[in-house]
Amino acid sequence: MEAMAKVTMPVMVVFLSLFQGGRVDSFGIPEFLEFGECAPVKPQENLNFERYSGIWFNIEMVPNEYVNILSCAMANYTWEGDLMVVEERGLSDAGMKMRQFSSMYPTEGQPGVLTVNAEGVPSAPYVVVDTDYEHYSCVHSCLAMMGFRAAFSWVFSRHPTLDPAMLQLCHDRLNEWNVDTSTMVPMTQGKECPYTNKLDSLLAYTQRVQSKAKAREMAQYKGKASTTAGDMQTLTDPRREEEVKGEQTEARQQEQPQWDVREVTQSTQEQVLQDRRTDAQHAAEEEEAALSGCDGRSRREVGLLVPLLAVGLILMASSTPLT
């Protein structure tokens, strides 16, 4: 037992040092720290970080002695393409206004999971277990080290209040992953909070963010659906495949320099006439050679050249030069 205590105590000190940024004042064990591993919680599939942006109000959470904002907590999430910037506001235990900043970035190898980067605390996962983007969000975070874990859960809402059915839905979703929700406590929200006088503008802001994000999501979905449908039709319909090839050929032709049609036509006609004259000349030369050197040849072989010469002369006589 004594040997175990010698090993356990340094481990606890290290773990607490990580959570307090080196601010360990005693060996008191916080309530959130317990033995065990983190639950294998997975994020909601196809989570859209842009649609997740906007104002979220803290409705319930697991108590944490090291959280400074204890009431009226609300946070503005802003997705910047590859990073989520978070600004949290609320009141301290003494009723003083507080503001905290943090950032979250996508976790490599874990789609849909964000990693929190905040001053004074170690990096921690931010897992959105379930959300409809417009009303509620169920979030879980857990860190494990040397047989100990620190697990936290939150229920967020787009409004300072949340339908009890949606609150229960979050509890059910978390319980499905063996996350204990019995330790969660409500966050004070309401008329006494600093945001009350500007609540309408905050809600309107979130609606604008949501509308823009939803429009972009729909546009991307339609673009992918159109591309997929076109690919499938090309694979299953030979006629469509020929049409696609024709469209691609036409597109390539349109990319080529556009010459004057009359110039091309005139050049082509002149080339045809030149070819005809050359052919006739060759025929005449061959005829002359055949007649002059017909020794040893039959008159039948020489006679075959006569019709060819006649045809060439007829073509020259019947063709009219084009200008």
Secondary structure, DSSP 8 states (H G I E B T S, - for coil): -HHHHHHHHHHHHHHHHHHHTT---S----TTEEES--------TT--HHHH-EEEEEEEE---TT----EEEEEEEEE-SS-EEEEEEEE-TTS-EEEEEEEEEE-TTSTTEEEEE-TTS--EEEEEEEE-SSSEEEEEEEEEETTEEEEEEEEEESSSS--HHHHHHHHHHHHHTT---TT-EE-B-STTSGGGGGHHHHHHHHHHHHHHHHHHHHHHHHHHHHHHHHHHHHHH-HHHHHHHHHHHHHHHHHHS----HHHHHHHHHHHHHHHHHHHHHHHHHHHHHHHHT-TTS-HHHHHHHHHHHHHHHHHHHH-----
